[in-house]
Amino acid sequence: MLVAIDGPAGAGKSTVAKALAHELGFTYLDSGAMYRCVALTGLERGGGVLPEQPGALRALALAAAIEFVADDAEGAPSRVLLDSRDVSDRIRTPEVSEAASVVAAEEGVREALVAKQRALIAQGDWVAEGRDIGTVVAPDAELKVFLTADAGERARRRAAELGADAATVLAEQTMRDERDSTRAHSPLQAAPDAITLDTSGLTVEEVVGRIAALVPGS
């Protein structure tokens, strides 16, 4: 069984997907963390600048050994290892977030990471979240949910998470939404058969409860 959760930044995908996986006893896959890992590698090797050579980012994506490991008693994957190095916190910085959006627009990177994601979810029960799970990675997922929220609320959530200025986050979010939704490869969009859920004004528990109620046999 696969529950695919897609949506823009700040819609609550990661928090909801992780909580839902715990609720259902499924394994959680944060696909965005994989793009962040490639972005981090690119920034580190480029001295803070992503490599511009043709195929360079694709090569990094192909070579990256990315693992999701549990660090709590419930077994919910919550630490990210890149080539055996814990980068869970490092990949959440603003510079890596911005670079990840650029990296995700590269066709070669997406092909490499989609293959890795499909290999991970080939067996077992999963809650996978990202921006193209239901449209590209797993179009045959049994349940597809597209989370969204008011742009202002998404920015406030993200700002609170990062300890940043909400207006600055909103400006950056607007640019990222535009880039993600208009990119040539795997643009951010809801799958035709996805259930759209606006999380504005809802608690995490309420969102998780609504999605869990849609899972057959839950």
QUILINLIN-V655141 format. One record per backbone hydrogen bond with DSSP energy under -0.5 kcal/mol. CO is the residue of the C=O (numbers start at 0). NH is the residue of the N-H. E is the energy in kcal/mol with one decimal. If there is no record, write none. Layout:
<<CO	NH	E> <CO	NH	E>>
This chain:
<<0	125	-2.6> <1	3	-0.6> <1	142	-1.6> <2	4	-0.5> <2	127	-2.5> <3	5	-0.5> <3	144	-3.2> <4	129	-2.2> <5	146	-3.0> <7	10	-1.5> <11	15	-2.7> <12	16	-3.3> <13	17	-2.4> <14	18	-2.0> <15	19	-2.9> <16	20	-2.5> <17	21	-1.8> <18	22	-2.3> <19	23	-2.6> <20	24	-1.6> <20	25	-1.9> <26	126	-2.7> <28	30	-0.9> <28	128	-2.6> <29	32	-0.6> <29	33	-0.6> <30	33	-1.0> <30	34	-1.1> <31	35	-2.1> <32	36	-1.9> <33	37	-1.7> <34	38	-2.3> <35	39	-2.8> <36	40	-2.3> <37	41	-2.4> <38	42	-2.6> <39	43	-2.7> <40	44	-2.5> <41	45	-1.6> <42	47	-3.7> <43	46	-0.8> <52	55	-2.1> <54	58	-2.2> <55	59	-1.8> <56	60	-2.3> <57	61	-2.5> <58	62	-1.9> <59	63	-1.6> <63	65	-0.8> <64	82	-3.1> <66	68	-0.5> <66	80	-2.7> <68	77	-2.0> <68	78	-2.0> <71	74	-1.4> <75	70	-0.8> <78	68	-2.3> <78	80	-0.5> <79	86	-2.5> <79	87	-0.5> <80	66	-2.3> <80	82	-0.5> <81	84	-1.6> <84	81	-3.1> <84	86	-0.7> <86	90	-2.3> <88	91	-1.6> <89	92	-1.2> <92	96	-2.4> <93	97	-2.4> <94	98	-2.1> <95	99	-2.6> <96	100	-1.3> <97	101	-1.2> <98	102	-2.8> <99	103	-2.5> <101	104	-1.0> <102	105	-1.8> <104	106	-0.5> <105	109	-2.3> <106	110	-2.5> <107	111	-1.9> <108	112	-2.6> <109	113	-2.8> <110	114	-1.7> <111	115	-1.4> <112	116	-2.7> <113	117	-2.8> <114	118	-1.8> <115	119	-1.8> <116	120	-2.2> <118	121	-0.6> <119	122	-0.6> <124	26	-2.7> <125	2	-2.5> <125	127	-0.5> <126	28	-2.6> <127	4	-3.0> <128	30	-2.0> <128	31	-0.6> <129	6	-1.0> <130	188	-0.7> <131	135	-2.5> <131	136	-2.2> <132	137	-3.5> <137	140	-1.9> <142	3	-3.1> <143	194	-2.7> <144	5	-2.6> <144	146	-0.6> <145	196	-2.6> <146	7	-0.6> <147	198	-3.3> <149	153	-2.6> <150	154	-2.2> <151	155	-2.2> <152	156	-2.4> <153	157	-2.2> <154	158	-2.7> <155	159	-2.3> <156	160	-2.0> <157	161	-2.1> <158	162	-2.0> <158	163	-2.0> <164	168	-2.4> <165	169	-2.6> <166	170	-2.0> <167	171	-2.3> <168	172	-2.9> <169	173	-2.3> <170	174	-1.7> <171	175	-2.3> <172	176	-3.0> <173	177	-2.0> <174	178	-2.3> <175	179	-3.1> <176	180	-2.3> <177	181	-1.3> <178	182	-1.0> <179	187	-2.4> <183	185	-0.5> <190	193	-2.2> <193	195	-0.6> <194	145	-2.4> <196	147	-2.1> <196	198	-0.6> <198	201	-2.3> <202	206	-2.1> <203	207	-2.8> <204	208	-2.3> <205	209	-2.0> <206	210	-2.1> <207	211	-3.0> <208	212	-1.7> <210	213	-1.6> <210	214	-0.6> <211	214	-1.2> <214	217	-2.0>>
